[in-house]
Amino acid sequence: MRRLMIIVIAIAGTLPTTGQAMTVDTFLAKTKALQSRGLFAAGSPDLALVRTEIRDAAAAYRARVEADRVAGRPPRSCPPPTGKAKIDAKGLIAAFDAIPPAERSRTVASAFAATMERLYPCK
């Protein structure tokens, strides 16, 4: 029993928790694995995980843009209204793939914000 408890604790320590932010490296590994599964990826829990990660990154980015606007700070970027951005999953994966390997330890949220700032600069 004690041995089982130690194994469970050891495994639990290696699993990502809700509070841990996903890195770009992990995100790319998961998306490449999903792409290789083709139609079978639809049943993978990783599909929901990467979708949630992007949805949360987008929400955090939008919240920061709005907070800057409300506080009177100059915007870091000027994105189109929600749902009107001209970037799809393939484009976002390509943008993350273009990040040098040495910088892929950054969070998905950070990379998403940088991508949006590059794609939608204020004019």
C-alpha angles and dihedrals in degrees: 000000000000091000091053090050091052091049092049092049091048093050093045090054091059097049119093114248128213090259095056117093117227116241123229089245092057092043092053092047091052094046093048090050090049092049091052090055092058113188090358089068089077090078095048120109087216090069091062090042096056092042091052091047092055093043090052092045090051092048092049091048092050091047091052092048090051093045090052090050093049092047091050093244118145111262119253089213140356108230123185118255117291111289094019100086113121098224126102133189093275092051093048092048089049090051091051091045089056090061108104112254091242089062099045093097088080118103125267088240091056093047091046091053091048090049092051091047090053095045098042110034117170112255 
